[in-house]
Amino acid sequence: MPCIEEEELAVTDFVAPKQMETTDKTAKQIFEEVMANPARKRFGFGNKLAVINVDPQKAYTNGKFKTSYQTHPRQMEYVNTVSNLARARGLPVVWTHVAYMKDGGDAGVWGTRTDTPDSLQNIKFDSERSEFDHRLEIDRERDAIYRKKMPSAFHETPLQSYLVWHQVDTVVITGGSTSGCIRATAVESLSRGYRTIVPVECVADKHESYHFANLTDLSLKYADVIPVAEVVNWLEEYRG
């Protein structure tokens, strides 16, 4: 048992943490400030990268569906540019999309919050919502295409073993949504030891608040959030 003096010392040594910061700035303003004055060292590009295009499917890119959204009007063009450059240099290109069984049971608890025609678990196999955006330039003979069920592109897909086989140390992530599947994939990418890069113009979300708040957090903790031009420049100079 500690003596009274030790107990009193422990109490007097306690210093309350600082209060959580508050602000009147928008998420976009905070993001722009962080980008203009980076407070963290970059992870940088390694020796070999792979491009992971997360769920650029019609459910999220075609305006006929309520679940679609657009942040940068040239997103699909930039995704094609990055993917085509990577492929031309012998680097892996991966595409993921979500689709579920007729009863939605393979969506698990994730599919229990809503049940409308627009709900996640109602993106069915072979439905239009499950199809990739028609503007994408996918090489179905050379690119890896995975159907996923959960937010992260790594969850119960062959992605990890595919990257290991190709000796990849850097992952470039595009697609949507920034606050959902992009974030989940980026956090898991870093957790698995990959240098993780998110090109700003290549990701999208339904609301700028979610989008920029998550880009800020990714930049400060889990990934290099950079202009797509920097990714393009690296790929153009890559010689393998």
Phi, psi and omega in degrees: 000131178291149178285167183300322182298321179294319179297317180295322179296318180298321180292315183289339178283345184290131176237122182295140178292162178294149176293150176304136179291146174237162182201156173259002182282153176281163177300324179294318179297317179297317179301314181297324177293318179295319179294324181285332182227072184300135182255001183230146173290142179286152171287324178078172176280144176264222182267329184210130182247163169232149176257126178244111181262108190267109170056044174279065186249165189300330178304332185246351184239348181257120186296350178289344180256138182297336184276001183278159179202157178219132176253305177248126185297341181256019184306309183297323177298315180293322177299317177297316181300311180296315182294317180294320178296315180299313181298318181297337180259014176077019180264148184293140174235129184236140176235135174238154172211159179253142175198148188228163178298167182304319181272359179069010184296333181280000172276348177061209182294338179300332183265016185258355186281328177219163175210078177236170177303337182267356185294154182308309186292351178263015165275099189269159174308137175063016176274163178297324181296334181275349183285148175291151177306135185294343181279349184283144180255087184260130175265100187286354175265335185247332182275152174273131180235120183238139170267126181243162184243338186237175186302312185284138176292345179275338189291112175055035171239167178282011189303313183301311182294328178295317179292321178297315180302322181271005177056042179280139174237356183225137181236128174255125187246128175234171174116219182199168350271154183304317184277350183246265187290330176293311179300313182299318180292319180294316180296318180290326176301309178299319182297333179268004173096013181265140166295128190240130185231132178238107176287124188305314186286353186258005178233156186213159176210170185281342181217138183297331179297310178297316185300304186285327177298319181284327174297321178298312182294319176300317181297320183283339188233313199242343189207164167270113177262110190223163176297146180299332180302326179291324177292316179299315180299318180297316181294322180295330181269349184292133179236003174072000000 
